[in-house]
Amino acid sequence: MTHVAIIMDGNGRWAKSLGRAREFGHRRGAESVRKVVEAAPDLGVGTLTLYAFSSDNWTRPAREVSALMALLGKYLREQTSRCAEKGVRINFIGRRDRLAPALAALVEQAERRTAGCRRLLVRIAVDYSARDAIVRAASRAAGDVPLTRESFAARLAEASHSSAGPVPDVDLLIRTGGEQRLSDFLLWECAYAELYFTPRKWPDFEAADLEAAIREFRRRERRFGGVPAAKAV
């Protein structure tokens, strides 16, 4: 099963192009999350990691931050039961100590309610920084002898506060909105990820766009540092 990670970018610019507040774009972006989550299993996706809020996003205007947190709470209240019915497990990565207690409780409730689901694992990155997670993991792993990639990956999952534990590395990283950078997202896990950048802003991203990205991914030859396998004559 494929691990797809998505940097959901362009909500604010999408709203601005329509003369609306940035918060309007975030609300429409939540609808794109629902569509993509519903489409993912039928496209062979087993793990879907969504970048919802980075640790650096706390520097945004307080009004926008509050709107984003309220939107996350609304999504969990409305979608947790639906995810449980559809076999979708919800897991969060990132810090939780800076979330409001009520929101943190919703996060934990969603994880508990869907813990037994196996059709799709949806990881939502909130207050997440890959560099901070790597630093925490390295600090915790300092006493491990010997330290391997596998043991470090387990430490990294702990440092990312993932109750789902370590997952396979990212196969395909999608970034919407036209930007072409990782923005401190899953730096370790994306070591050999295929990168797919699209100018389509996140509120316009639909199931067909996910399918197109996966179709492009499957056309690529992944060598992981090796050489192409000899083709049969």
Phi, psi and omega in degrees: 000145186273140173259113179251131175243140183230127169268108188274089189247151173107003182301311183294316180293325177299314180295318181298324179295339179260005181074023182248166178290154181303327181300329178297320178295321178295321179296318178291328178296328178297327177292324176295324176301313181301315182296317182291318179298319180293325184278333191304311184301321181289348178260010177084017179271126178259330178228131179233116180250123185246129180271101185264323186200116180274163177298330178285343181291347177297341180280355179289165179306141184304324180297318180291319178299315179298320180295320179295318180293321177296321180294320177297316178299318179297317180299315182294320179295324185272331190251347184300311180297320179297317178297317179300319179293327183269002180079025182258121178271132178257131178220141180250142172237148184117173180292148178239347186289344179260002176278151175299144182307320181295321179289319178300323178294321177294322178299310181295322179296317180297319179295317180294317184296328185252009187302330183270001183282143186231355184289322181205136173258118176253115177256127181249119181270114181230133187051050187249138173221119179297319181296318178296320179296320179295319179297315179296317180296319180296321179295319181286333184269001187301331182268357181288130178226118350277160176267124180244169176300320182293316180291325178292322178299322177294318177297323180294322177298319177296316182293336178271003178061039180269118178283348179273355180075189181292148178234165178302154177301158179292132175271317185224124175252123178250133171234125178268171172090358174093345178282153183230072177205164183272335176053046173064037183243118172050049185297320179288314186289341182263019184307320180236025179289145169280135184257135182225113180250135180228142177287347181295127180283154190304319180298340178265357184280127183232183182302321180296327178289321176296317179299318179297319179295317180292324177297318176295318179302317183287345175277343184278151178261118181259121186246345178051043177088355180268202179243158180300139177294144180297133180275139179293139180277000000 
